[in-house]
Amino acid sequence: MSRELTDWLTTYLKYTENSEPPRSYHIWCGISLIAAALQRKVYMKWGFDKIFPNMYIVLVGPSGKCRKGTAMNIGKEILKDVGVPMTSESVTREALIRAMQRATDNYQERDSGKIVFHCSLTCHSDELSVFLGQNDIKFLSTLTDWYDSRDIWRYETKGGGTDEIKGVCFNLLGATAPDWFQSILPQEAIGGGFTSRVIFVSEEDKEKTVAEHNLTDEEKSLRQALKRDLERISILAGEVKFSDAARSAYVDWYTTEEAKIEAGNFPISDQRFAGYCTRRATHIKKLSMILSMSRDDSMEIQLEDFERAKSVLTAAERKMHNTFGGLGQAQYSEITEKVLTFLTAVKTIKRSDLMKRFYRDMDTETLKIVESVLVSMKAMRVKLLPEQNDAIYEFRGPDKRTL
């Protein structure tokens, strides 16, 4: 059975182009769909490790503005048709472990003929706060453990004994608004552990306005082709390798990036992403596998796959620092973030008018502190209006997303 499509992800982007979510959301939803279809049957040997293509991807954007749920639902319907094992987005840790056990399946290795058992499970949660709960350290620790797809994962049972799952593999696609992180994630979880394993795809608005949309015959045809090719992708199994050119490019990239980090030049300046930065090489290898499988069944990562992986990841990283918004140690970080986002949009506003807009969030003393922070950041300038006992706030740029 041969592929119908030249490239699955490219076709998925064409299928979704007449919709409102940002293109970046569709890119990463498509990547998650391929990862879900591959399950734990495809892997890369790297030194002492095996790397599997499961990913943790979270779409981040203001509630109601970016159409996060729309982007996820388009892909979810295709994934359901393919029959990939999925779990509920509202589930306890114990129920999730049981669902992982029930997902037991097997495949035959192409080269050795060996039968390999695995437990692969995908979750799509358009309300990540529902799935992760409120500051649930034990749940987050389990998801952190599962990311590396261990051969055997052991856990304590309610009766005080231990049990195990063979070949665990979890794939997560979630969505949330930035202001929800404060309740979802404990402060100590930011920067390492779970969040270092997540690709956060941050946007601030939808791509376009689509007042009415009825599926065209072409779109219906594309959907069927996407479904059939994703079924084809789901039966791939075995080891994936870099071509010589791709491996050489990866080694050059890794050497260069590590030198930058050692010199203090991180790809994302926000220190809360320091843990993520140390895991970029793993993210790149996972992405390279997925994009190779998107293109054909060769089980070989070509140079074009690696370069595409770099491009896709770098594009997400440019906005990733917006992820946590006001989540920080500083007492006034949340309101400062809100004011900066607003000022980025309006460019200029009177101090009194700003206070009218945010009087529920801050008093006059807090405004003085926020003003001082933004001036120190050189994000805005203040022009006093003595005769009116007021002032003008002017946004200085650059765009908030590049600060």
C-alpha positions as CSV (number, residue, x, y, z in Angstrom):
1,M,0.0,0.0,0.0
2,S,1.6,3.3,-1.1
3,R,1.1,6.8,0.1
4,E,-1.5,9.0,-1.6
5,L,0.1,12.3,-0.4
6,T,3.5,13.7,-1.0
7,D,3.7,15.0,2.5
8,W,1.1,14.5,5.2
9,L,1.7,17.6,7.2
10,T,1.7,19.9,4.2
11,T,-1.6,18.4,3.1
12,Y,-3.0,18.8,6.6
13,L,-2.1,22.5,6.5
14,K,-3.9,22.9,3.2
15,Y,-7.0,21.1,4.6
16,T,-7.1,23.5,7.6
17,E,-6.2,26.7,5.8
18,N,-9.9,27.9,5.6
19,S,-10.2,28.1,9.4
20,E,-9.6,30.7,12.1
21,P,-6.8,29.3,14.3
22,P,-3.2,30.5,13.7
23,R,-1.2,28.4,11.3
24,S,1.3,27.5,14.1
25,Y,-1.5,25.7,15.9
26,H,-2.3,23.7,12.9
27,I,1.3,22.8,12.4
28,W,1.8,21.5,15.9
29,C,-1.6,19.7,15.9
30,G,-0.6,17.9,12.7
31,I,2.8,17.0,14.3
32,S,0.9,15.6,17.4
33,L,-1.4,13.5,15.1
34,I,1.6,11.9,13.4
35,A,3.2,11.2,16.8
36,A,0.0,9.7,18.1
37,A,-0.3,7.4,15.0
38,L,3.4,6.3,15.3
39,Q,2.9,5.3,19.0
40,R,5.9,3.4,20.4
41,K,6.5,1.4,17.3
42,V,9.1,3.7,15.8
43,Y,12.3,4.7,17.5
44,M,15.8,6.1,17.1
45,K,18.8,4.5,18.8
46,W,21.1,7.2,20.2
47,G,24.0,6.1,22.3
48,F,22.7,4.2,25.2
49,D,19.1,5.4,24.7
50,K,16.1,4.9,22.5
51,I,14.2,8.0,21.5
52,F,10.5,7.6,20.6
53,P,8.4,10.2,18.7
54,N,5.8,11.0,21.4
55,M,5.5,14.7,22.2
56,Y,4.0,16.9,24.8
57,I,2.5,20.0,23.0
58,V,0.5,22.7,24.6
59,L,-1.3,25.5,22.6
60,V,-1.3,28.7,24.6
61,G,-3.5,31.8,24.0
62,P,-6.1,34.1,25.5
63,S,-9.4,32.4,26.2
64,G,-11.8,32.7,23.2
65,K,-9.4,34.6,21.0
66,C,-7.1,32.1,19.3
67,R,-9.5,29.2,18.6
68,K,-7.3,26.6,20.3
69,G,-10.2,24.2,20.7
70,T,-11.1,24.5,17.0
71,A,-7.5,23.6,15.9
72,M,-7.5,20.6,18.2
73,N,-10.9,19.3,17.2
74,I,-10.2,19.3,13.5
75,G,-7.3,16.8,14.1
76,K,-9.0,14.9,16.8
77,E,-11.8,13.7,14.5
78,I,-9.3,12.3,12.0
79,L,-7.4,10.6,14.8
80,K,-10.6,8.9,16.1
81,D,-11.3,7.5,12.6
82,V,-7.8,6.0,12.5
83,G,-8.5,4.2,15.8
84,V,-5.5,5.4,17.8
85,P,-6.0,4.7,21.6
86,M,-7.1,7.9,23.4
87,T,-8.0,8.7,26.9
88,S,-10.5,11.1,28.5
89,E,-9.3,14.6,29.3
90,S,-10.9,14.4,32.7
91,V,-9.3,11.5,34.5
92,T,-7.6,10.7,37.8
93,R,-4.0,9.5,37.9
94,E,-5.1,6.0,38.9
95,A,-7.7,5.9,36.0
96,L,-5.0,7.1,33.6
97,I,-2.7,4.4,34.7
98,R,-5.5,1.8,34.1
99,A,-6.1,3.3,30.7
100,M,-2.4,2.9,29.8
101,Q,-2.5,-0.7,30.9
102,R,-5.6,-1.4,28.7
103,A,-3.8,0.1,25.7
104,T,-1.5,-2.9,25.5
105,D,-0.7,-3.8,21.9
106,N,2.1,-5.4,20.0
107,Y,3.9,-5.3,16.6
108,Q,6.5,-7.3,14.8
109,E,9.9,-5.8,14.2
110,R,10.7,-5.6,10.5
111,D,14.3,-6.8,10.7
112,S,14.3,-9.4,13.5
113,G,10.7,-10.6,13.4
114,K,10.5,-10.2,17.1
115,I,7.1,-9.5,18.7
116,V,7.3,-6.3,20.8
117,F,4.6,-5.3,23.3
118,H,3.8,-1.7,24.1
119,C,1.2,0.5,25.8
120,S,0.7,3.7,23.8
121,L,-1.9,6.3,24.7
122,T,-2.8,9.8,23.5
123,C,-4.7,12.6,25.2
124,H,-6.2,15.6,23.6
125,S,-7.2,18.1,26.2
126,D,-8.5,21.5,25.1
127,E,-8.8,22.5,28.8
128,L,-5.4,21.5,30.2
129,S,-6.5,22.6,33.7
130,V,-9.1,19.9,33.7
131,F,-6.6,17.2,32.8
132,L,-3.7,18.2,35.0
133,G,-5.8,19.4,38.0
134,Q,-4.7,22.0,40.5
135,N,-1.1,21.8,41.5
136,D,-1.1,18.0,41.4
137,I,2.6,17.1,41.9
138,K,2.1,13.4,41.7
139,F,0.2,13.5,38.4
140,L,2.8,15.8,36.9
141,S,5.6,13.4,38.1
142,T,3.9,10.5,36.4
143,L,3.6,12.4,33.1
144,T,7.3,13.5,33.4
145,D,8.3,9.8,33.9
146,W,6.2,8.7,30.9
147,Y,7.8,11.2,28.5
148,D,10.9,9.1,28.1
149,S,8.8,6.0,27.1
150,R,10.6,3.5,29.4
151,D,10.7,-0.2,28.6
152,I,9.2,-0.9,32.1
153,W,7.4,1.7,34.3
154,R,6.8,0.6,37.9
155,Y,4.3,2.2,40.3
156,E,2.8,1.6,43.7
157,T,-0.6,0.1,43.9
158,K,-3.3,1.1,46.4
159,G,-2.6,-2.1,48.4
160,G,1.0,-1.0,49.0
161,G,2.5,-3.3,46.4
162,T,4.1,-2.5,43.1
163,D,2.9,-3.2,39.5
164,E,4.5,-2.4,36.1
165,I,3.6,-1.4,32.6
166,K,5.7,-2.6,29.7
167,G,6.6,-0.2,26.9
168,V,4.8,2.9,28.2
169,C,4.3,5.8,25.7
170,F,2.2,8.9,26.2
171,N,1.4,11.6,23.7
172,L,-0.2,14.8,24.9
173,L,-1.8,17.7,23.0
174,G,-3.3,20.3,25.3
175,A,-4.5,23.9,25.3
176,T,-4.8,26.6,28.0
177,A,-4.8,30.3,28.6
178,P,-1.6,31.9,30.1
179,D,-3.4,33.0,33.3
180,W,-4.4,29.3,34.1
181,F,-0.8,28.3,34.7
182,Q,-0.8,29.8,38.1
183,S,-3.4,27.3,39.3
184,I,-2.2,24.3,37.1
185,L,1.5,24.3,37.9
186,P,3.1,24.8,41.3
187,Q,5.9,27.4,41.2
188,E,8.6,24.8,41.7
189,A,7.4,22.9,38.6
190,I,8.2,25.8,36.2
191,G,11.5,25.5,34.4
192,G,12.3,21.8,34.9
193,G,10.6,18.5,35.1
194,F,7.3,18.5,33.2
195,T,7.6,21.9,31.6
196,S,11.0,21.2,30.1
197,R,9.5,18.4,28.1
198,V,6.7,20.5,26.6
199,I,6.6,22.5,23.4
200,F,4.5,25.6,24.2
201,V,3.0,27.1,21.1
202,S,2.0,30.7,22.1
203,E,-0.2,33.0,20.1
204,E,-2.2,36.1,20.9
205,D,-5.0,36.2,18.3
206,K,-6.6,34.1,15.6
207,E,-5.2,33.9,12.1
208,K,-8.2,35.2,10.2
209,T,-12.0,35.7,10.4
210,V,-14.1,33.0,8.8
211,A,-17.8,34.0,9.2
212,E,-19.1,30.8,7.5
213,H,-17.5,27.6,6.3
214,N,-19.0,24.6,4.7
215,L,-16.6,21.8,3.7
216,T,-15.9,21.9,0.0
217,D,-15.6,18.7,-2.1
218,E,-11.9,19.3,-2.2
219,E,-11.7,19.5,1.6
220,K,-13.7,16.3,2.0
221,S,-11.4,14.6,-0.4
222,L,-8.3,15.8,1.4
223,R,-9.8,14.6,4.7
224,Q,-10.2,11.1,3.4
225,A,-6.7,11.1,2.0
226,L,-5.3,12.3,5.3
227,K,-7.1,9.6,7.1
228,R,-5.9,6.8,4.8
229,D,-2.3,8.0,4.9
230,L,-2.4,8.4,8.7
231,E,-3.5,4.8,8.8
232,R,-0.5,3.9,6.7
233,I,1.8,5.8,9.0
234,S,0.3,4.0,12.0
235,I,1.5,0.6,10.8
236,L,5.2,1.7,10.4
237,A,7.5,0.0,12.9
238,G,11.2,-0.2,13.5
239,E,14.3,1.8,13.8
240,V,14.7,5.3,12.2
241,K,18.1,6.5,11.2
242,F,19.7,9.7,10.1
243,S,21.1,9.8,6.6
244,D,24.8,10.7,6.5
245,A,24.0,14.3,5.4
246,A,21.3,14.8,8.1
247,R,23.5,13.3,10.8
248,S,26.4,15.6,9.9
249,A,24.0,18.6,10.0
250,Y,22.7,17.6,13.3
251,V,26.2,17.2,14.8
252,D,27.1,20.7,13.5
253,W,23.9,22.2,14.9
254,Y,24.3,20.5,18.3
255,T,28.0,21.6,18.6
256,T,27.1,25.2,17.8
257,E,24.1,25.4,20.0
258,E,25.9,23.9,23.0
259,A,28.7,26.4,22.6
260,K,26.1,29.2,22.6
261,I,24.5,28.0,25.8
262,E,27.9,27.6,27.5
263,A,28.6,31.2,26.6
264,G,25.3,32.2,28.2
265,N,23.4,32.8,24.9
266,F,20.2,30.7,25.4
267,P,17.7,30.2,22.6
268,I,15.0,31.5,25.0
269,S,16.2,34.2,27.4
270,D,13.5,33.6,30.0
271,Q,15.3,31.5,32.7
272,R,12.1,29.5,33.3
273,F,13.0,27.8,30.0
274,A,16.5,26.8,31.0
275,G,15.5,23.2,31.5
276,Y,13.8,23.2,28.1
277,C,16.9,24.5,26.4
278,T,18.9,21.6,27.7
279,R,16.3,19.2,26.1
280,R,16.2,20.9,22.7
281,A,18.4,18.1,21.1
282,T,15.8,15.5,22.1
283,H,12.9,17.7,20.8
284,I,14.8,18.1,17.5
285,K,15.3,14.3,17.1
286,K,11.7,13.6,17.8
287,L,10.6,16.2,15.4
288,S,12.9,14.9,12.7
289,M,11.5,11.4,13.0
290,I,7.9,12.7,12.8
291,L,8.6,14.9,9.7
292,S,10.4,12.0,8.0
293,M,7.3,9.8,8.6
294,S,5.2,12.7,7.3
295,R,7.0,12.5,4.0
296,D,7.5,8.7,3.3
297,D,8.0,5.2,4.7
298,S,11.8,5.1,4.2
299,M,12.5,5.2,8.0
300,E,15.4,7.5,7.2
301,I,15.7,11.1,8.2
302,Q,16.9,13.2,5.3
303,L,18.6,16.6,5.5
304,E,15.4,18.3,4.5
305,D,13.6,16.7,7.4
306,F,16.2,17.9,9.9
307,E,16.2,21.4,8.4
308,R,12.4,21.5,8.6
309,A,12.4,20.4,12.2
310,K,14.8,23.2,13.1
311,S,12.7,25.7,11.3
312,V,9.4,24.6,13.0
313,L,11.0,24.5,16.5
314,T,12.7,27.8,16.1
315,A,9.5,29.5,15.0
316,A,7.7,28.2,18.1
317,E,10.6,29.3,20.4
318,R,10.4,32.9,19.2
319,K,7.1,33.3,21.1
320,M,7.6,30.7,23.8
321,H,8.7,33.2,26.4
322,N,5.1,34.5,26.4
323,T,3.8,31.2,27.7
324,F,3.7,31.8,31.4
325,G,2.7,35.5,31.2
326,G,2.3,36.8,34.8
327,L,3.4,33.5,36.4
328,G,6.5,34.5,38.4
329,Q,7.9,35.2,41.7
330,A,7.4,38.9,41.6
331,Q,4.3,40.1,43.4
332,Y,3.3,42.4,40.6
333,S,4.3,40.3,37.6
334,E,0.8,39.3,36.5
335,I,-0.6,42.8,36.4
336,T,2.5,44.1,34.7
337,E,2.1,41.4,32.0
338,K,-1.5,42.5,31.5
339,V,-0.7,46.1,31.2
340,L,2.2,45.4,28.8
341,T,0.0,43.3,26.6
342,F,-2.6,46.0,26.5
343,L,-0.1,48.8,25.8
344,T,1.4,46.7,23.0
345,A,-2.0,46.8,21.3
346,V,-3.1,50.4,21.9
347,K,0.4,52.0,21.7
348,T,-0.6,55.1,23.7
349,I,-3.0,55.9,26.5
350,K,-3.6,58.3,29.4
351,R,-2.6,57.1,32.9
352,S,-6.2,57.9,34.1
353,D,-7.7,55.9,31.2
354,L,-5.4,52.9,31.9
355,M,-6.5,53.0,35.6
356,K,-10.1,53.0,34.6
357,R,-9.5,49.9,32.5
358,F,-7.6,48.0,35.2
359,Y,-9.1,49.3,38.5
360,R,-10.3,45.8,39.4
361,D,-6.7,44.6,39.2
362,M,-4.7,47.3,40.9
363,D,-4.8,50.4,43.0
364,T,-2.8,53.6,42.5
365,E,0.2,52.3,44.5
366,T,0.4,49.2,42.3
367,L,0.2,51.4,39.2
368,K,3.2,53.3,40.3
369,I,5.2,50.0,40.6
370,V,4.0,48.8,37.2
371,E,4.9,52.1,35.7
372,S,8.4,51.9,37.2
373,V,8.9,48.4,35.9
374,L,7.8,49.1,32.4
375,V,9.9,52.3,32.2
376,S,13.0,50.4,33.5
377,M,12.4,47.8,30.8
378,K,12.3,50.6,28.3
379,A,9.0,49.2,27.2
380,M,7.2,52.6,27.6
381,R,7.9,56.3,28.1
382,V,5.9,58.6,30.3
383,K,4.9,62.2,29.3
384,L,3.6,64.2,32.2
385,L,0.5,66.4,31.8
386,P,0.9,68.7,34.9
387,E,-2.1,70.9,34.0
388,Q,-4.4,67.8,34.0
389,N,-2.6,66.0,36.9
390,D,-2.2,63.1,34.5
391,A,0.3,61.5,32.1
392,I,0.5,59.9,28.7
393,Y,1.9,56.3,28.5
394,E,3.6,55.6,25.1
395,F,4.6,52.1,24.0
396,R,8.3,52.2,23.0
397,G,8.6,48.8,21.3
398,P,9.8,46.4,20.2
399,D,6.6,44.3,20.1
400,K,5.9,42.6,23.4
401,R,6.5,39.2,21.7
402,T,10.1,40.0,21.2
403,L,10.9,41.5,24.6
